[in-house]
Amino acid sequence: MNNTYKPAMTRYHGKRTRKININKLLVYIPMFSLLFISTIPLLWIIRTAFIPQSLTLDLTAIAAPVLDNFKRVLAAAPFGKYYGNTIIIVVGVLAVQFVLITLAGYAFSRIDFYGSKALFVLFLSQLMIAPEVLILPNYTLMTKWGLTDTRIGIMLPFFASAMGTLIVRQTIKTIPYELEEAAKVDGANLFQILWKVYVPLLKPAYISFGMISASFQWNNFLWPLVMTDSVEKRPLSLGLAMFAMSYETGAQWSDVSAATVLVCAPLLILFIIFQRQFMESFMHSGIK
């Protein structure tokens, strides 16, 4: 190549690089600005939870973190009981959901029966119904069964999940059917095929749905409010609301913030740890 063209190409390349950098800045600056603005409430709650109570309303105050706010909160309300109830509810709902969405997802993806497509569309219509609409019929049914103010009464309406079934169905459709045929040749029955072939390959779907379901159950407020009457059955979301309402006459923001951190911290930590697996699981499960 003639050397006389090199300076011109260098100048063109430099202009193109600067243009790309400017375009990136025009995108990144607003994006990170909005990200910072959206995290201000979370940062304020964390800061208020660890600052001395006397400096709560002084936004310019800087002090060493203290745990006095958390000690007062734990002494004023049975958050240990709330944690236990919430963990039981989340784990119980997830355990049943994993079994049901695996069976339903396999049936809708691999078993060809009459009316399967129409039934699947009808099943997915659950996604278009807001949970609040079903509170009255669900509460009536729980009352007839004598399950009010019980943990099983809080969990029962959420055992079946249309979203989980959809995620598992879409994932199973990406798994080669030859694996199932090979298992049948080896003499495996249906449950062995599900357990040894599909369940290991459904791990991305379980992770993505599990985090969504766990976060929903962890933060669920309205249904437990309707179902529970006693302190012994309250989950964390309802316990936090009751604790905050006790300070209506004179809000103690340091205590309320400390209680909020106690409720939100487990989910926030889990998401920070598993955020990459969470995003990858959605890509692998075919939900975009």
LUMMARKOL-580973 format. One record per residue: z, y, x negated of N, C-alpha, C in turn; residue in three letters. Coordinates in steps of 0.2 Angstrom, whole numbers. Example, Ala and Ser with C-alpha at 12.3 -4.5 7.8 and 13.67 -1.06 7.14 Angstrom:
<kolkols>
[[39 -28 -66] [39 -22 -62] [39 -16 -66] "ala"]
[[35 -11 -64] [36 -5 -68] [39 0 -64] "ser"]
</kolkols>
This chain:
<kolkols>
[[0 -6 -4] [0 0 0] [0 6 -4] "met"]
[[-4 11 -2] [-4 18 -6] [3 21 -6] "asn"]
[[5 23 -12] [12 26 -13] [12 33 -9] "asn"]
[[6 36 -7] [7 43 -4] [9 42 3] "thr"]
[[9 36 6] [12 35 13] [19 34 13] "tyr"]
[[22 32 8] [29 30 8] [34 36 10] "lys"]
[[33 42 7] [37 48 9] [37 49 17] "pro"]
[[31 49 19] [30 50 27] [34 45 31] "ala"]
[[33 38 28] [36 33 32] [44 34 31] "met"]
[[46 36 26] [54 37 25] [56 42 29] "thr"]
[[52 48 30] [54 53 34] [54 51 42] "arg"]
[[49 47 43] [49 44 50] [55 40 52] "tyr"]
[[57 35 47] [62 31 48] [69 34 48] "his"]
[[69 40 44] [76 44 45] [76 47 51] "gly"]
[[71 50 54] [71 53 61] [73 48 66] "lys"]
[[70 42 66] [71 37 71] [78 35 70] "arg"]
[[81 34 64] [88 32 64] [93 37 67] "thr"]
[[91 44 65] [96 49 68] [95 49 75] "arg"]
[[89 48 78] [88 48 85] [92 42 89] "lys"]
[[92 36 85] [96 31 88] [103 32 88] "ile"]
[[106 35 82] [113 37 82] [115 42 87] "asn"]
[[111 47 88] [112 52 93] [113 49 100] "ile"]
[[108 44 102] [108 41 108] [115 36 109] "asn"]
[[117 33 104] [123 29 104] [129 34 105] "lys"]
[[129 40 102] [134 44 103] [135 47 110] "leu"]
[[129 48 113] [129 51 120] [131 45 125] "leu"]
[[131 39 123] [133 34 127] [141 32 126] "val"]
[[142 32 119] [149 30 117] [154 35 119] "tyr"]
[[153 41 118] [158 47 119] [160 47 126] "ile"]
[[156 47 131] [158 47 138] [162 40 140] "pro"]
[[159 35 137] [162 28 138] [169 28 136] "met"]
[[170 30 129] [177 30 127] [182 35 130] "phe"]
[[179 40 132] [183 46 135] [185 43 142] "ser"]
[[181 40 146] [183 37 152] [188 31 151] "leu"]
[[187 27 146] [192 22 144] [199 25 143] "leu"]
[[199 30 139] [206 33 137] [209 36 143] "phe"]
[[205 39 147] [208 42 153] [211 37 158] "ile"]
[[207 31 159] [209 26 163] [216 23 160] "ser"]
[[217 23 154] [223 20 151] [229 24 151] "thr"]
[[228 31 153] [234 35 152] [240 33 157] "ile"]
[[238 31 163] [244 28 167] [248 23 164] "pro"]
[[244 18 161] [247 12 158] [251 14 152] "leu"]
[[249 19 148] [252 21 142] [258 25 144] "leu"]
[[258 29 149] [264 33 152] [269 28 154] "trp"]
[[267 23 158] [272 18 160] [276 15 154] "ile"]
[[272 13 149] [275 9 143] [279 14 140] "ile"]
[[277 20 139] [281 25 135] [288 27 139] "arg"]
[[287 27 145] [293 29 149] [298 23 150] "thr"]
[[295 17 149] [300 11 150] [304 10 143] "ala"]
[[302 13 138] [305 12 131] [309 18 129] "phe"]
[[308 24 133] [311 30 130] [318 31 134] "ile"]
[[323 34 130] [329 35 134] [329 39 140] "pro"]
[[333 37 145] [333 40 152] [333 48 152] "gln"]
[[337 51 148] [337 58 148] [331 61 146] "ser"]
[[326 58 142] [320 61 140] [314 59 144] "leu"]
[[315 56 150] [310 53 154] [304 58 156] "thr"]
[[307 64 158] [302 69 161] [300 74 156] "leu"]
[[302 73 150] [300 77 144] [294 74 141] "asp"]
[[288 76 142] [282 73 140] [281 74 132] "leu"]
[[284 79 130] [283 80 122] [288 77 118] "thr"]
[[293 74 121] [299 71 118] [296 64 114] "ala"]
[[299 64 108] [298 58 104] [305 55 102] "ile"]
[[305 48 103] [312 45 102] [310 38 100] "ala"]
[[315 35 97] [314 28 95] [315 24 101] "ala"]
[[311 18 102] [311 14 108] [318 11 109] "pro"]
[[320 11 115] [327 8 117] [326 3 122] "val"]
[[330 -2 123] [330 -7 128] [335 -6 134] "leu"]
[[338 0 134] [343 1 139] [340 1 146] "asp"]
[[334 3 147] [331 3 154] [330 -4 156] "asn"]
[[328 -8 152] [327 -15 154] [334 -19 156] "phe"]
[[339 -17 152] [346 -20 154] [348 -18 160] "lys"]
[[347 -11 162] [349 -9 169] [345 -12 174] "arg"]
[[339 -13 173] [334 -16 178] [336 -24 179] "val"]
[[337 -27 174] [339 -34 175] [346 -35 178] "leu"]
[[350 -30 177] [357 -31 180] [357 -28 187] "ala"]
[[352 -24 189] [352 -22 196] [348 -26 201] "ala"]
[[343 -30 198] [339 -34 203] [338 -41 200] "ala"]
[[338 -47 204] [337 -53 201] [330 -55 199] "pro"]
[[328 -51 194] [321 -52 191] [320 -59 189] "phe"]
[[325 -63 186] [324 -70 184] [322 -74 190] "gly"]
[[325 -73 196] [323 -77 202] [316 -75 204] "lys"]
[[314 -69 203] [308 -67 205] [302 -70 201] "tyr"]
[[304 -70 194] [299 -73 190] [299 -81 191] "tyr"]
[[304 -84 193] [304 -91 194] [300 -93 200] "gly"]
[[301 -89 206] [297 -89 212] [289 -88 211] "asn"]
[[288 -83 207] [281 -81 205] [277 -87 201] "thr"]
[[281 -89 196] [278 -95 192] [277 -101 196] "ile"]
[[281 -103 201] [280 -109 205] [274 -108 210] "ile"]
[[274 -102 212] [268 -100 217] [262 -101 213] "ile"]
[[261 -97 208] [255 -97 204] [253 -104 202] "val"]
[[257 -108 198] [256 -114 196] [254 -119 202] "val"]
[[258 -119 207] [257 -123 213] [250 -122 216] "gly"]
[[248 -116 217] [242 -114 220] [236 -116 215] "val"]
[[237 -115 209] [231 -117 204] [230 -124 204] "leu"]
[[236 -128 204] [235 -135 203] [231 -138 209] "ala"]
[[233 -136 215] [229 -138 221] [222 -136 221] "val"]
[[221 -129 219] [215 -127 219] [210 -130 214] "gln"]
[[212 -132 208] [208 -135 203] [206 -142 206] "phe"]
[[210 -146 210] [208 -152 212] [203 -151 218] "val"]
[[204 -146 222] [200 -146 228] [193 -143 226] "leu"]
[[193 -138 222] [187 -135 220] [182 -140 216] "ile"]
[[186 -144 212] [182 -149 208] [179 -154 213] "thr"]
[[182 -156 218] [179 -161 223] [174 -158 227] "leu"]
[[176 -152 230] [171 -148 234] [165 -146 230] "ala"]
[[166 -144 224] [160 -142 220] [155 -148 218] "gly"]
[[158 -153 217] [154 -159 215] [151 -161 221] "tyr"]
[[154 -161 227] [151 -163 233] [145 -159 235] "ala"]
[[145 -152 234] [140 -148 236] [134 -148 231] "phe"]
[[136 -150 225] [131 -150 219] [127 -157 218] "ser"]
[[131 -162 219] [128 -169 218] [127 -173 224] "arg"]
[[130 -172 229] [130 -177 235] [125 -174 240] "ile"]
[[120 -177 242] [115 -175 246] [116 -178 253] "asp"]
[[119 -174 258] [121 -176 264] [118 -171 269] "phe"]
[[117 -173 276] [114 -170 281] [118 -163 282] "tyr"]
[[115 -158 282] [118 -151 283] [122 -148 278] "gly"]
[[121 -151 271] [125 -149 266] [124 -141 264] "ser"]
[[118 -139 265] [116 -132 263] [119 -127 268] "lys"]
[[119 -129 275] [121 -125 280] [129 -125 279] "ala"]
[[132 -131 278] [139 -131 277] [142 -127 271] "leu"]
[[138 -127 266] [139 -123 260] [139 -115 261] "phe"]
[[134 -113 265] [133 -106 267] [139 -104 272] "val"]
[[141 -109 276] [147 -107 281] [153 -107 276] "leu"]
[[154 -111 272] [160 -111 267] [160 -105 263] "phe"]
[[155 -102 261] [154 -96 257] [156 -90 261] "leu"]
[[155 -91 268] [157 -85 272] [164 -83 272] "ser"]
[[168 -87 269] [175 -85 268] [176 -79 263] "gln"]
[[171 -79 258] [171 -73 254] [170 -66 257] "leu"]
[[167 -66 263] [166 -60 267] [171 -58 271] "met"]
[[176 -62 272] [182 -61 276] [188 -59 272] "ile"]
[[190 -53 274] [196 -50 270] [202 -54 272] "ala"]
[[207 -55 266] [213 -59 268] [217 -56 273] "pro"]
[[217 -49 273] [222 -46 278] [220 -48 285] "glu"]
[[213 -50 287] [211 -51 294] [215 -58 296] "val"]
[[216 -62 291] [219 -69 293] [227 -69 293] "leu"]
[[230 -63 292] [237 -63 291] [240 -66 298] "ile"]
[[238 -63 304] [241 -65 310] [240 -72 312] "leu"]
[[234 -75 312] [233 -82 313] [237 -87 308] "pro"]
[[237 -85 302] [240 -89 297] [248 -88 298] "asn"]
[[250 -83 300] [258 -82 301] [260 -86 307] "tyr"]
[[255 -86 312] [257 -90 318] [257 -97 317] "thr"]
[[252 -99 313] [252 -106 311] [258 -108 307] "leu"]
[[260 -104 302] [266 -106 298] [272 -106 302] "met"]
[[273 -102 307] [278 -102 311] [279 -108 315] "thr"]
[[273 -110 318] [273 -117 321] [275 -123 317] "lys"]
[[273 -122 311] [275 -128 306] [282 -127 303] "trp"]
[[285 -121 304] [292 -120 302] [292 -119 294] "gly"]
[[287 -115 292] [286 -114 285] [287 -107 283] "leu"]
[[290 -103 288] [291 -96 286] [297 -96 281] "thr"]
[[297 -91 277] [302 -90 271] [303 -96 267] "asp"]
[[297 -99 265] [297 -104 261] [291 -103 256] "thr"]
[[292 -106 250] [287 -105 245] [280 -109 247] "arg"]
[[281 -115 250] [275 -118 252] [271 -114 257] "ile"]
[[275 -110 261] [271 -106 266] [267 -101 263] "gly"]
[[270 -98 257] [266 -93 254] [260 -96 251] "ile"]
[[260 -102 248] [255 -105 244] [249 -108 249] "met"]
[[251 -111 254] [247 -115 258] [240 -111 260] "leu"]
[[240 -105 262] [233 -102 264] [228 -101 259] "pro"]
[[231 -102 252] [226 -100 247] [224 -107 243] "phe"]
[[226 -113 246] [224 -119 242] [216 -120 242] "phe"]
[[213 -118 247] [205 -119 247] [202 -112 245] "ala"]
[[198 -112 240] [195 -106 237] [187 -107 237] "ser"]
[[184 -102 241] [176 -102 241] [174 -100 234] "ala"]
[[177 -95 231] [174 -93 225] [175 -98 220] "met"]
[[181 -102 219] [181 -107 215] [176 -113 216] "gly"]
[[175 -114 222] [170 -119 223] [163 -117 221] "thr"]
[[161 -111 222] [155 -108 220] [154 -109 212] "leu"]
[[159 -107 209] [159 -107 201] [158 -114 199] "ile"]
[[162 -119 202] [162 -126 199] [155 -129 201] "val"]
[[153 -127 207] [146 -130 209] [140 -127 205] "arg"]
[[141 -121 203] [135 -118 199] [136 -121 192] "gln"]
[[142 -122 189] [143 -125 183] [140 -133 183] "thr"]
[[142 -136 188] [140 -143 188] [132 -144 188] "ile"]
[[129 -139 191] [122 -139 192] [118 -139 185] "lys"]
[[122 -136 180] [119 -135 173] [121 -141 169] "thr"]
[[125 -146 171] [127 -152 167] [121 -157 169] "ile"]
[[118 -160 164] [113 -165 165] [116 -171 169] "pro"]
[[112 -173 174] [114 -178 178] [114 -185 174] "tyr"]
[[110 -185 169] [110 -191 165] [117 -194 162] "glu"]
[[121 -189 161] [128 -191 159] [131 -195 164] "leu"]
[[131 -193 171] [134 -196 176] [130 -203 177] "glu"]
[[124 -204 176] [120 -210 176] [123 -215 171] "glu"]
[[124 -212 165] [126 -216 159] [133 -219 161] "ala"]
[[137 -215 164] [144 -217 166] [144 -222 171] "ala"]
[[139 -222 176] [139 -227 181] [136 -234 178] "lys"]
[[132 -233 173] [129 -239 170] [135 -243 166] "val"]
[[140 -239 163] [146 -242 160] [151 -244 165] "asp"]
[[150 -244 171] [154 -246 176] [160 -241 179] "gly"]
[[159 -235 177] [164 -230 180] [163 -229 187] "ala"]
[[169 -228 191] [168 -226 198] [168 -218 198] "asn"]
[[168 -216 204] [168 -209 206] [173 -205 202] "leu"]
[[179 -207 203] [185 -203 200] [185 -203 193] "phe"]
[[183 -209 190] [182 -209 182] [177 -205 180] "gln"]
[[171 -204 184] [166 -200 182] [168 -192 182] "ile"]
[[172 -191 187] [174 -184 188] [179 -182 182] "leu"]
[[184 -187 181] [189 -185 176] [186 -186 169] "trp"]
[[182 -190 167] [180 -191 160] [173 -187 159] "lys"]
[[169 -186 164] [163 -183 162] [163 -175 164] "val"]
[[165 -174 170] [164 -167 173] [170 -163 171] "tyr"]
[[176 -165 172] [182 -161 170] [182 -158 163] "val"]
[[180 -162 158] [180 -158 151] [175 -153 151] "pro"]
[[169 -154 154] [164 -149 154] [165 -143 158] "leu"]
[[169 -144 163] [171 -138 168] [176 -133 165] "leu"]
[[178 -134 159] [183 -130 156] [182 -123 156] "lys"]
[[176 -120 155] [174 -113 156] [175 -111 163] "pro"]
[[173 -115 168] [174 -113 175] [181 -113 177] "ala"]
[[185 -117 174] [192 -117 176] [196 -111 173] "tyr"]
[[194 -109 167] [197 -103 164] [195 -97 167] "ile"]
[[189 -96 169] [187 -90 173] [190 -90 180] "ser"]
[[190 -95 183] [193 -95 190] [200 -95 190] "phe"]
[[203 -98 185] [210 -98 184] [213 -91 183] "gly"]
[[210 -88 179] [213 -81 177] [212 -76 183] "met"]
[[207 -77 187] [206 -73 193] [211 -75 198] "ile"]
[[212 -81 199] [217 -84 204] [224 -82 202] "ser"]
[[225 -83 196] [232 -82 194] [234 -75 194] "ala"]
[[229 -70 193] [231 -63 193] [231 -61 200] "ser"]
[[227 -64 205] [228 -62 212] [235 -64 215] "phe"]
[[237 -71 213] [243 -73 216] [249 -69 213] "gln"]
[[248 -68 206] [254 -64 203] [255 -57 206] "trp"]
[[250 -54 208] [250 -47 211] [250 -47 219] "asn"]
[[250 -53 222] [249 -53 229] [256 -50 232] "asn"]
[[255 -46 237] [260 -42 240] [261 -43 247] "phe"]
[[255 -42 251] [256 -41 258] [258 -48 262] "leu"]
[[255 -54 259] [257 -60 263] [264 -62 261] "trp"]
[[266 -62 255] [273 -63 254] [278 -58 258] "pro"]
[[276 -52 259] [280 -48 262] [281 -50 270] "leu"]
[[275 -53 272] [276 -55 279] [280 -62 280] "val"]
[[279 -66 275] [282 -73 275] [289 -73 273] "met"]
[[292 -69 269] [298 -70 266] [303 -65 269] "thr"]
[[309 -67 270] [315 -63 273] [321 -63 268] "asp"]
[[321 -68 263] [327 -69 259] [325 -67 252] "ser"]
[[330 -65 248] [329 -63 241] [327 -69 237] "val"]
[[330 -75 239] [328 -81 235] [321 -83 235] "glu"]
[[317 -81 240] [310 -83 240] [305 -77 238] "lys"]
[[308 -71 236] [303 -66 234] [300 -67 228] "arg"]
[[293 -65 227] [290 -65 221] [291 -59 217] "pro"]
[[288 -58 212] [288 -52 208] [286 -46 211] "leu"]
[[280 -46 214] [277 -40 217] [281 -37 222] "ser"]
[[284 -42 227] [288 -39 232] [295 -37 229] "leu"]
[[298 -40 224] [304 -38 221] [303 -31 218] "gly"]
[[298 -30 215] [297 -24 212] [296 -18 217] "leu"]
[[293 -19 222] [292 -14 228] [299 -13 231] "ala"]
[[303 -18 232] [310 -17 234] [314 -13 229] "met"]
[[314 -15 223] [317 -11 218] [316 -4 218] "phe"]
[[309 -2 218] [307 5 218] [309 8 224] "ala"]
[[309 5 230] [311 8 236] [319 10 236] "met"]
[[323 7 232] [330 8 231] [331 15 228] "ser"]
[[326 18 225] [327 24 221] [323 30 225] "tyr"]
[[322 29 231] [318 34 235] [322 41 235] "glu"]
[[328 41 235] [332 47 236] [332 51 229] "thr"]
[[331 48 224] [331 51 217] [328 46 212] "gly"]
[[321 47 211] [318 42 207] [320 42 200] "ala"]
[[322 36 198] [324 35 191] [317 32 187] "gln"]
[[313 36 185] [307 34 183] [307 29 177] "trp"]
[[312 30 173] [313 25 167] [314 18 169] "ser"]
[[319 17 174] [320 11 177] [314 8 181] "asp"]
[[311 12 185] [305 9 188] [299 7 184] "val"]
[[299 11 178] [293 10 173] [295 3 170] "ser"]
[[302 2 168] [304 -4 165] [302 -10 169] "ala"]
[[304 -9 175] [303 -15 180] [295 -16 181] "ala"]
[[291 -11 181] [284 -12 181] [281 -16 175] "thr"]
[[284 -14 169] [282 -17 163] [284 -25 163] "val"]
[[290 -26 166] [292 -33 166] [287 -37 171] "leu"]
[[284 -34 176] [280 -37 180] [273 -38 177] "val"]
[[270 -33 174] [263 -33 172] [262 -36 165] "cys"]
[[268 -36 161] [267 -38 154] [264 -45 153] "ala"]
[[266 -50 157] [263 -57 156] [256 -57 157] "pro"]
[[253 -54 162] [246 -54 164] [242 -50 158] "leu"]
[[245 -45 156] [242 -40 151] [241 -44 145] "leu"]
[[247 -47 143] [247 -51 136] [242 -57 137] "ile"]
[[242 -61 142] [237 -66 143] [230 -64 143] "leu"]
[[228 -58 146] [221 -56 146] [219 -54 139] "phe"]
[[224 -50 135] [222 -48 128] [221 -54 124] "ile"]
[[225 -60 125] [224 -66 121] [218 -69 122] "ile"]
[[216 -70 129] [211 -74 131] [205 -70 134] "phe"]
[[204 -64 132] [199 -60 135] [192 -63 133] "gln"]
[[191 -65 126] [185 -68 124] [183 -74 128] "arg"]
[[188 -78 129] [186 -85 132] [185 -83 140] "gln"]
[[188 -78 142] [187 -76 149] [180 -74 150] "phe"]
[[177 -69 146] [170 -67 147] [165 -72 145] "met"]
[[167 -77 140] [162 -82 139] [162 -87 144] "glu"]
[[168 -88 148] [168 -93 153] [163 -91 159] "ser"]
[[163 -85 160] [158 -82 165] [151 -83 164] "phe"]
[[150 -82 157] [143 -83 155] [141 -90 156] "met"]
[[145 -95 154] [143 -102 154] [143 -105 161] "his"]
[[147 -102 165] [147 -104 172] [142 -102 176] "ser"]
[[138 -98 174] [132 -95 178] [133 -90 182] "gly"]
[[139 -87 182] [140 -81 187] [139 -75 183] "ile"]
[[135 -71 185] [133 -65 181] [134 -58 185] "lys"]
</kolkols>
